[in-house]
Amino acid sequence: MGGRGEWMSSQQAGVGGWVASKQAGEVPYRRDEKEYGKIRQERRGDREERGGGEEMRKRGEEMRQRGEEMRQRGNEMRQRGNEMRQRGEEMRQRGEEMRQRGEEMRQRGEEGHAEKKRR
């Protein structure tokens, strides 16, 4: 590696403008690829000490559980939403019926009124 702003491709979008500034000769937060490699090695070491596979498996399990819980919560919420929608529909229908009944009653009342006047 080394040189002027190589290993671009993924960096091509100028992540943090790092390729351009590298060509300008000032490498931000990356002393040097060699040192960076060393740092990565160290990190990898830490991970291995932790028993990487175990750790990852645990994390995977937790993630799966969280996913399950979220799915359940989503389903419950959907059900609640559907129930609420149904209740809303029923209430709307009831309202319609009541409005019609009111209309009929008013008409009947007006008719009665007219009858009295006619007499």
Backbone torsions as a table, in degrees:
resi	resn	phi	psi	omega
1	MET	NA	-139.4	-179.8
2	GLY	72.4	176.3	-180.0
3	GLY	97.9	-157.4	-170.9
4	ARG	-102.7	101.3	171.2
5	GLY	54.3	45.2	173.2
6	GLU	-84.3	-161.9	-166.1
7	TRP	32.0	58.3	175.1
8	MET	-83.5	-105.6	-176.3
9	SER	47.2	-83.0	-179.0
10	SER	-65.2	-32.6	179.2
11	GLN	-83.0	-1.9	-170.8
12	GLN	-54.6	-36.1	179.2
13	ALA	-65.0	2.1	177.6
14	GLY	69.4	48.1	-178.5
15	VAL	-52.2	115.0	-178.7
16	GLY	60.6	22.0	-179.5
17	GLY	55.2	34.3	-168.2
18	TRP	-80.7	-32.4	179.6
19	VAL	-65.5	-48.8	-176.9
20	ALA	-59.5	-49.7	-176.7
21	SER	-65.5	-29.7	178.7
22	LYS	-65.7	-41.0	178.3
23	GLN	-63.8	-33.3	177.1
24	ALA	-70.1	-9.3	173.0
25	GLY	91.9	10.7	177.2
26	GLU	-120.9	109.7	-173.7
27	VAL	-91.7	110.4	179.8
28	PRO	-74.5	140.8	175.5
29	TYR	36.4	34.8	174.7
30	ARG	-154.0	77.7	-177.0
31	ARG	-36.0	-47.5	-165.6
32	ASP	-175.3	145.8	-177.1
33	GLU	-58.9	-37.8	-178.0
34	LYS	-59.7	-48.9	-177.7
35	GLU	-62.9	-41.9	179.2
36	TYR	-57.5	-44.8	177.8
37	GLY	-57.2	-43.5	179.1
38	LYS	-58.3	-46.6	-178.2
39	ILE	-58.9	-45.0	-179.6
40	ARG	-60.2	-42.4	178.9
41	GLN	-56.8	-48.3	-178.6
42	GLU	-57.2	-46.7	-178.6
43	ARG	-59.6	-43.4	-178.8
44	ARG	-59.9	-41.8	178.7
45	GLY	-56.4	-48.5	179.9
46	ASP	-55.0	-46.2	-176.4
47	ARG	-60.8	-43.6	-178.4
48	GLU	-64.1	-40.3	178.8
49	GLU	-57.8	-39.7	-179.4
50	ARG	-66.0	-10.2	-172.8
51	GLY	76.9	65.9	-168.9
52	GLY	-46.5	-50.8	-175.2
53	GLY	-56.7	-48.8	179.7
54	GLU	-53.9	-54.6	-177.1
55	GLU	-52.3	-49.8	-176.6
56	MET	-62.1	-42.5	-178.0
57	ARG	-61.4	-45.8	179.6
58	LYS	-57.3	-48.6	-177.8
59	ARG	-59.8	-42.3	179.8
60	GLY	-59.3	-45.4	179.3
61	GLU	-58.3	-50.6	-178.1
62	GLU	-57.1	-44.4	-178.7
63	MET	-60.9	-43.7	-177.7
64	ARG	-61.8	-45.6	-179.7
65	GLN	-58.7	-46.7	-179.3
66	ARG	-58.8	-41.7	179.3
67	GLY	-59.8	-45.6	179.7
68	GLU	-58.3	-50.2	-177.9
69	GLU	-57.6	-44.7	-178.0
70	MET	-63.4	-39.8	-179.9
71	ARG	-62.4	-45.6	-179.7
72	GLN	-58.7	-47.6	-178.7
73	ARG	-58.8	-41.8	179.5
74	GLY	-60.0	-45.1	-179.1
75	ASN	-62.7	-44.6	-179.9
76	GLU	-59.0	-45.3	-178.5
77	MET	-62.3	-40.0	179.8
78	ARG	-62.4	-45.5	-179.9
79	GLN	-58.5	-47.1	-178.7
80	ARG	-58.9	-43.2	179.7
81	GLY	-59.8	-44.4	-179.3
82	ASN	-62.5	-45.0	-179.9
83	GLU	-58.7	-45.7	-179.0
84	MET	-61.4	-40.1	-179.7
85	ARG	-62.5	-45.0	-180.0
86	GLN	-59.5	-46.4	-178.8
87	ARG	-58.9	-43.1	179.1
88	GLY	-59.4	-44.5	179.4
89	GLU	-58.5	-49.0	-177.7
90	GLU	-59.0	-45.4	-178.9
91	MET	-61.8	-40.2	-179.6
92	ARG	-62.2	-44.8	-179.9
93	GLN	-60.0	-45.8	-179.0
94	ARG	-59.0	-43.1	179.0
95	GLY	-59.4	-44.8	178.8
96	GLU	-57.2	-49.5	-177.7
97	GLU	-58.6	-45.8	-178.4
98	MET	-62.1	-40.2	-179.8
99	ARG	-61.7	-45.0	-179.8
100	GLN	-60.2	-45.4	-178.9
101	ARG	-59.5	-43.1	178.9
102	GLY	-59.9	-44.6	178.4
103	GLU	-56.4	-51.1	-177.1
104	GLU	-58.2	-45.5	-177.7
105	MET	-62.1	-41.8	-179.1
106	ARG	-62.3	-45.4	-179.6
107	GLN	-58.8	-46.8	-178.6
108	ARG	-59.3	-43.8	180.0
109	GLY	-60.9	-45.7	-179.5
110	GLU	-61.9	-43.2	179.6
111	GLU	-57.9	-47.1	179.9
112	GLY	-58.0	-42.6	179.9
113	HIS	-59.5	-47.4	-179.5
114	ALA	-60.4	-43.0	-179.6
115	GLU	-56.1	-49.0	-177.7
116	LYS	-58.8	-44.3	-178.9
117	LYS	-61.2	-42.1	-175.1
118	ARG	-63.6	-34.4	-177.1
119	ARG	-65.1	NA	NA
